[in-house]
Amino acid sequence: MEKFQSSLEYSKELDLNDKLAYLRELFYHPENNPIYFCGHSLGLQPKAVFGYVKEVIDSWSSYGVEGHLSGNSPWFDYHKYLNSSMKNILGAKPSEIVIMNSLTTNLHLLMVSFFNPNKEKYNIIIDKPSFPSDKYAVQSQLKFHNLDPVANLIEIDTVEDNVCMNNDDILYEIEKNMKNTAMILFNGVNYYSGQYYDIESIATLARKYDCYIGLDLAHATGNVKLDLNKWGIDFASWCGYKYLNGGPGAPSGIFVHEKHNNNNLKRFEGWWGHSRETRFDPPDKFDPLPGAEAWQLSNPPILSLAALRSSLDLFEKVGIDLLIKKSSVLTGYLEFLIKELDNKNINIITPSKLESRGAQLSIHINSNISDIENYFRSKNIICDFRKPNVIRVAPNPFYNSYQDVYNFVQVLQKI
């Protein structure tokens, strides 16, 4: 574990010795070059985006519809260019991944396949607080199956006044409710607290009771180490615009474990999930592609995929392990400096254990959050505020420096 120091000179030394410092110059930084700690909401733009998008635009102008099969990167299988990078980020096989749609849309499509209540199993378990869209999605699924969106939704909550959950408590509460549970949908990293759950242990428990488990990886993908195939996760989806730096509204994606390749799972189907050989001359009967690609409905937005690809190629070049290693040091340094303030009005609610968090620290402030937000903006800091009094900050290994962390805490100590 790094032994940190609380001086500006030390932060400069860390930057000088940072082998990934060059990555900062590969991203555009907002006007006035603020301290940008908001990549958990929207990642910054890679400078390479223009080249990737221009390639698609040039193919469109040069080939028209024939761009599907012509040019340097034909559109027909464009999503496959992204799969090779995503497999390392997710700990998955390329056949288990496809980039498509948006996160909540994907969760609904996946729950068509993996939430099939019967007389014995009819409940859904989620973590609380989950992101509101997750709760809305599962409640609407329950209503769709004529079940009670309150009584048939089991929310695993924190104990007493704690913000984060102890893993033993999570497993105990899940197991207590497993008799009638058909599906578990958990976040990888909680959006509010920044807690990284022990997903492997939850998945092991789900398998013990023959229960499907799915993940919302919005705040986990590109942020923490994942091993979805090994853990036996049934399905997952994520965001392309947070840690993956794919741009506003960037495409999401899905993971479906290879063990389901030959299962006759129900799903909503469309022509882009149909066999490539007969896709443009389709027979009356749907012929699904193998793996996750069978869940595709329509041809994807190639321009948006191109923007996302520019960032994923960087992930592939640098390696997710090196990025996570730097991220843990950046966030550890931030935690150290905040604790050095010894201010009772400033408390970190995110777990200290490295295996229980990613880049994000959620900071509880005993002050008016609106005043703090205005103050930070006046000091050229962009981060995220959650009422009533939590600041979410996430130093990013691609584009943040150790001096960013030091300078942020100098501002924080004056609130």
N, C-alpha and C positions, 0 to 999 in steps of 0.2 A: 504494500500500500504506500502510495506517495506521501512523503512527509512535507506538507505544505508550509509556506511562509506567507506572511501578510503584508508584503511590501510591493510597491509598483515595480521595483527593479526585479523582483523574483518573477512577477508575471511576464515581464519582458524576456527574462531568461527562458521561461517555459516556451514562449513563442519562438524564440531563437532556436531551441532544440526540437521543435515540433516538426517531424518529417512530413506531416500532412498540411503544413501551413500554406503551401502553394495552392491548395484547393480554394482558398478564400477568393483568390483572383479569378477563379473560373465562374463566379456568380456575380450578377448585378446586385448592387446594394441600393436601397431606396435613397431618394434625395436627402441631402444633408448628412448622409452616411451615419444613420442612427445605430445604436446598439440594438440589434434585432434578435430578440429572444422569443419569437413567435412562430417558429417553424412547426410547432405542434398544432398550429391552426392553418397556416399557409407557408410552405417553404419558399425560399427565394428562387429567382429564375436563373437557371444555368445559362451562361453566355452562348453555349452551343445550340440552344433551342432554335435560333434563326436558321442555322444550316440544315438542321433536321427537317424543319417545317418547309423551308425553301425547296428541299429535294422533292417533297410531296407536291408542292405547288408547281414546280417545274415539270414533274411527270404528268400532272393534270393538264397543263397547257400543251405539253408535247404529244401526249398520247390519248387524251380524253379517256373514254371508257376502257381503252386498252391498257391503261395504267394498272389495271388489276393484275395483268400478267406480264407487263413490260417494265423497263427501267431498272435502276439499280436495286430498288426495294419494292417489288410488286406488292400491291395492296391485298391480294387474295389471301395470303398467309402472313400479313403484316404483324399480327399479334404474336406470332412465333418468335419474332426478333426480340420481343420483350421477355418471353418465357425463360430464356437462358439466364438472364440476370435475376429474375424473380425467384428462380429455384433455389439459389443460394441465400437470398434474403428470407425465404420462408422455410427452408429446410424441406424441400419438396421435389418431386420429379416433374419435369416439364409437362408430362401428360396429365398431371393433377391440377394444372393451372391454366386459366384463360383470363385475359384482360377484357373486361366488358362492363357496361352500365355504370351505375352508382351504387354505393354501399347498401342503403336501405332497400333499393330495388332488388339487389342481389340476395339479400337476406330473405326477402319474400319468396323469390324464386327457389331458393334452397330449402325453405321451410315447406314448400309444396312437396318436396321430396322427402324431407326428414322429420316432419311433424305429421304423423298419421295416428291420431288418437283412437283408442278402442275402449272397450268396457273396463279393462284392467288398468290401462295407462293413458292418461289424458291431461296431465299437468305439464306446465313448462316452468323450469327453474332459471332465473336470471340473477345477476348480481345487482345490489342496490348500494349506492346510486349508479345505475347504468345510464348511458346517454339517453335522453328522452326519446329519441327516434327509435331506439331498440325496444323500449317499453311499448311505444305506440304500435310498433310492428307486431310484437308477439300478442298484444291484446287484440289487435284486429284479426290475427290468425285464429285466436281462440273464438272470437265472435263468429268468424267465417265457418267454424266447425260447430256452431251452436253451443259453445261452452261459455262459462262465466269468466269475463276478463279480469275479475278480481279474485274469485274463489279458486280458479284454476291456474292462477299465476303465483308461483312461490318465489318471493324475493329474499335472497340471502343478504342479511343486513349486518352492519357493524354491531359490536357489543358495547352497550352503555353509550358513552359520549365519544368513543373512538371514531376517527375518520377512516382509518384503514382496518382491514380485517386480518386476523390471525388465521394462518392456513389450516390449523387444526380445527378451529371453529367453523371455517368454510366447509371442510370435509364432513364434520359432524352434522351440520345443518342440512347439507345435501343428502347425506345417507339417511337421515331421519325422515326425509320426504321422498325417497326413491321408489317406494312401493307403487305409487300411482303416477310416476313421472315418465313421460314419453320422450322428452327432449330437454337438454341443458343448452342455454345460450349465454356464454360468459364473455366479458371483455378480456382481451389480453392484458392491456394496461388501462386502468381506470382513468377516464378523462379528467375527473375532478381532483383526485388525490395523487395521481401519478403512480399508484401502486401497480407493480407487475405481479400478477397472480401466478401461483405455482400450477400452471396449466397441466403439466404432465401428471401430477397427482390427481387432479380433478378428472382427467381423461381416463386414468386407470380405474377410478371409482365408477365412472359411467359405464365402462366396459363390464365391470363386475356385475352390474344390474342390467346388462343388455340394453343400454340407453344411449341414444344418439347424443353426441356433443358437438356443438358448433361454436365458432368464435367470431366476435367482432374485433378485428385487429386494426382499427382505425389509428390508435395511438401506439401500436406495437410494431407494425411493419416498417422496417428501415430504422428502427429505434432500439430494439432488443433482440437477443438471440432467440430464434425460433427453430423448431425441429418438428414440423407438423406431421410429416410422414412417420417418423419414429414414434411420436407420441400417440399415434393412432387417432388423430382428430378426424371426425367425419366430414366436416365442412367448415369453411371460413370465408370471410370477405374483409375488405380493407379499403382505405382511402388512397388515392394517388396523388393528392395535393398537399399532404402534411409533410411527413419526413421524406417522402419519395420525390418531392420537389417537381411534381408534374404540372403545376399551374392550376389556377382557379377552376374548379369543376372537373379536374382531370379524371379520366376513367378509373373506375375501381377494378376489382378482379375477384375471381372465386378460386377456391381450392376445394377439390373433392377427392378424398382419399382413394387410392388405387384399389382398395378392397371392394369398392362399390362398382368397379368397371363392368362386371358381369351380372350385377343385380338388376332386377326389373323395377327400378325405382320409378315412381310417378314423377313427372315433371311437366312443366309447360314447354312446348317445343316450337321451334321456328326454323326457317330454311337454312340459317347459317350454322345450325347444329347438325345439319344433314350431311351425309357422305359427300366428300369433295368430288368424287368421280361422277356423281349424277346430280350435283347441286343445281346446275343450270339446265338440266333436262330431267327434272325429278319425277319419279314414279308416284303413284297415289299413296304409297305407304312410306312413312318416315323411316329413314335408315340412319340411326344416330352415329355420330363420330365416336371413337373410343375416348374414354376419360372425360375430363371436365369440359372439353369443347362441345359436348352434346348439349350442354345447358345454354349455348348461345342461341339467340333468337334472330338477330338481324346483323347485317354487315356493320362493322364498327366504324367510329369516327376517326378516320386515318390521321387528320391533322392533329387531333388531340393525342392520339397514340404517339405521333412523332415527337411532340413536346415531352411527353413522359419518357419516351425512349432515350432522349438526350441525357436525362438524369440517370436512368437505369444503367446506361452504358458506363457512367462514372462509377456507380456502385460496383459494377463488374470489374472495372479497371483497378479500383482501390482495394476492394474486398470488404465485405460486411464486417469481418472480424476486426480489422484494423480500425474501421470507423467506430465500432462499438467500444473498442479499447480506448480510443481518444475521448469518446463521449463520456465514458465513466470517469476519466480524469478531470475533464472540464466540469462536470456536475459535482464531482467530489471536491474540487477546488472551490466551487461556488458554495457548497455546504459548509466547508471549513471557514471561509471568510464570513459567512452569515453568523455562524456560531461564535466566531471571534468577537462579534459586536457585543455579545452578551446583553442583548436588549430584550426584556421580558415582553415587549409589545410586538416582537417579530419572532414567529415560531414556524419552523418547517414541519408540515404535516405528512410529507412523503417519507416512506421508510428509509432508514439509513443504510440498510443492507443492500449491497450492490445487486444481488440476485433478485431483489424485490422492487427495483425501479429501473427506469431508463434515463433519458436525458432530462426529463421534466422534474422540477421541484415546485411544489405548491406551498406557498408561504402565507400563513395566516397573520393578518395585521390588525391590531387593535386601534383602528382609525377608520375614518370615513373613506370608503373605497373610491368614491367619485373625486374627492380631493387628491388622493394619491395618483389616480389616473391622470388628472390634469397636471400634477407636479411632474410625473415621469415624462409626459409629452413635452413639457417645457425644458426638460433636460435631455431631450433627443433620445428617449428610450421607447422602444416598441415591444410591449409584452401583452399579457392577456389578464383580464380582470373578471372574477366571478363573484357575484354578490352572495352574501353580504360583505365579505372582507377577505377574499383570497386572491393572491396574485399567482398566476402560473407563468413560470419562466423555463425555457428549454434551450440552453446553449447547444448549438449544432456543430458537429465535427467538420462539416463541409466548409462553413463560412463564418464561424465565430472564433475569436481568439481568446487567449487567457487574459489579455488586457481588457477585452470586453467584459469579462467576468469581474475583474478587479474594479473597473470603472463603474459598473453597475452597482456594486456593493457600496462604493463611496457615496453614490446617490441615495441608496436605500437607507444608509445609516442616519440620514438627515431628516427622515420623515417623522 
